Amino acid sequence: MTPTHSSPTQSVDFDVLIIGAGISGIGAACHLKARRPGTTFAVLEGRDAIGGTWSLFRYPGVRSDSDMPTFGFGFQPWTAHTSIADGPLILDYLRRTVRAHHLADHLRFGHRVVGAAFSSATGRWTVTSRLAGNGRETTHTARFLFLGTGYYDYETGFTPAFDGVADFTGRVVHPQHWPADLDHAGKRVLVIGSGATAVTLIPALAATAAHVTMVQRSPSYVFSTAAEDPIARVLGRALGPRRAHRIVRRKNLLLTRGMYRLCRRAPTLMRRLLIARVRRQLPADFDVATHFTPRYDPWDQRLCVVPDGDLFKAISAGRASVVTDRIERFTATGLRLASGRELAADLVVTATGLTMSPFGKVRLSVDGRRVNPADTTAFKAVMLSGVPNLVFALGYTNLSWTLKVDLVCAYFCRLLDHMDAHGHATVEPVLADPDMARVPYMDLSAGYIRRGIGQFPRAGTRGPWTVEMAYEKDVERLRNGPVEDPALKFTAPTPAPPPPPAPAPAPDADGYGRLK
């Protein structure tokens, strides 16, 4: 796909500007194209490729930790046999989606959006972006802004301040910025971390490394699932990909929601079952109590999914191992732990987490007033209090991201239809209850969320201000519920001023007032 940059011949005024060409932005573009063919829109992307996470992350083994029939779009069947897919497969799926929905002409690459200012006088956003390469700033205008920017910082991952890093003679890398020239074959590798990235990296690295050790301060819940879904394969052959996709998507949604509910309602039982499942996949003498028994309840943090138990297979084969301890410092040859043990390494991978950042660091303002996202409250988890004509997409923490994106995009189209039908120019959520308690937007206890969630919009505790991590509830209020709501303030277009009177015709050379 050839990158497209704005030029003087391209339009810079649109009905909708979509920020970000990852899953959320592509989803919004597809919904607008299908549901509102007369709507003009563009997708502004700071990088030179679509895909967001899936074109940025290049570390070995990068994959989704959600099943692809629900992680893919509801309107674009996932036809590959794999249920848990790696990054290149997901990126290919997104490219095919862009081609199938003819989105290429709507993409504007190399536009790093830095600011967006709304004017009540004009009812429009002015979006400022910095062009890749020359750093020149350019502007676009639009009636509506759709933020599909995700929730983490693309530029910087999170790495704790370890003592002695400069003493280490090997190489230290963060998975978010995996070097293209890095060859780990035959090397002793230490992976610091116990989350989804770590459990993904370890089996992939272990295939060629001399040995890989996961160094964790505390364990996470790790759940093994089938890499391929035999039911999806059978249904695909019998019913065709589109009909099978709908059934498998529904099946997977029900199973995932059912497991989440069991974890929350019967945490002690599910804790025993999850750990027993791990124990069955490891050697009899493996210390599961130390290395795979978390101190928190299931789904206080997101479960780490491993397809076909690949992590456990690498450990059982002796290619990988787990050390649970606190890191005291780096040394010239590796790591020294709090227990006094030293681990030798040629390569250390800091799979220590993400850095959260709201709305791609875009500076928002309304009528010259700077908008601090943390001061706003999310309306139905799609709009911000006090901010007109803006919709954002943030996916679920306990389900596939894209399930929420599809609902948000469908709601967005319904909102635009409603506004057009009633002659509304703007819509703004208004929080009229100052006494309502406000809570964090996400309630997981994961470290990256605890570190960064304070920068994000808050959730309310009642009415349309709650953030529901429950697909069935969002279906009712985003897909089936009315658009009209007492918390939404709609305005009609500002009447255009009357045209100025036509000037009197200038007299000609004869003085009779005839036009020359």
Sequence and secondary structure as in RCSB ss.txt:
>XXXX:A:sequence
MTPTHSSPTQSVDFDVLIIGAGISGIGAACHLKARRPGTTFAVLEGRDAIGGTWSLFRYPGVRSDSDMPTFGFGF
QPWTAHTSIADGPLILDYLRRTVRAHHLADHLRFGHRVVGAAFSSATGRWTVTSRLAGNGRETTHTARFLFLGTG
YYDYETGFTPAFDGVADFTGRVVHPQHWPADLDHAGKRVLVIGSGATAVTLIPALAATAAHVTMVQRSPSYVFST
AAEDPIARVLGRALGPRRAHRIVRRKNLLLTRGMYRLCRRAPTLMRRLLIARVRRQLPADFDVATHFTPRYDPWD
QRLCVVPDGDLFKAISAGRASVVTDRIERFTATGLRLASGRELAADLVVTATGLTMSPFGKVRLSVDGRRVNPAD
TTAFKAVMLSGVPNLVFALGYTNLSWTLKVDLVCAYFCRLLDHMDAHGHATVEPVLADPDMARVPYMDLSAGYIR
RGIGQFPRAGTRGPWTVEMAYEKDVERLRNGPVEDPALKFTAPTPAPPPPPAPAPAPDADGYGRLK
>XXXX:A:secstr
       TTS  EEEEEEE  SHHHHHHHHHHHHH TT  EEEE SSSSS THHHH  STT B SS HHHHS TT
S   SSBSS BHHHHHHHHHHHHHHTT GGGEETTEEEEEEEEETTTTEEEEEEEETTT  EEEEEEEEEEE   
SB SS       TTGGG  SEEE GGG  TT   TT EEEEE  SHHHHHHHHHHHTTSSEEEEEESS   EEEE
 SB HHHHHHHHHH HHHHHHHHHHHHHHHHHHHHHHHHHSHHHHHHHHHHHHHHTS TT  HHHHS  SS TTS
S  EEEETTHHHHHHHTTSEEEEES EEEE SSEEEETTS EEE SEEEE     B GGGG EEEETTEEE GGG
SBEETTTEETT TTEEE    SSS HHHHHHHHHHHHHHHHHHHHHHT  EEEE    TTS EEES     HHHH
HHGGGS EEESSGGG     HHHHIIIIIIS S  TTEEEE                 TTSS    
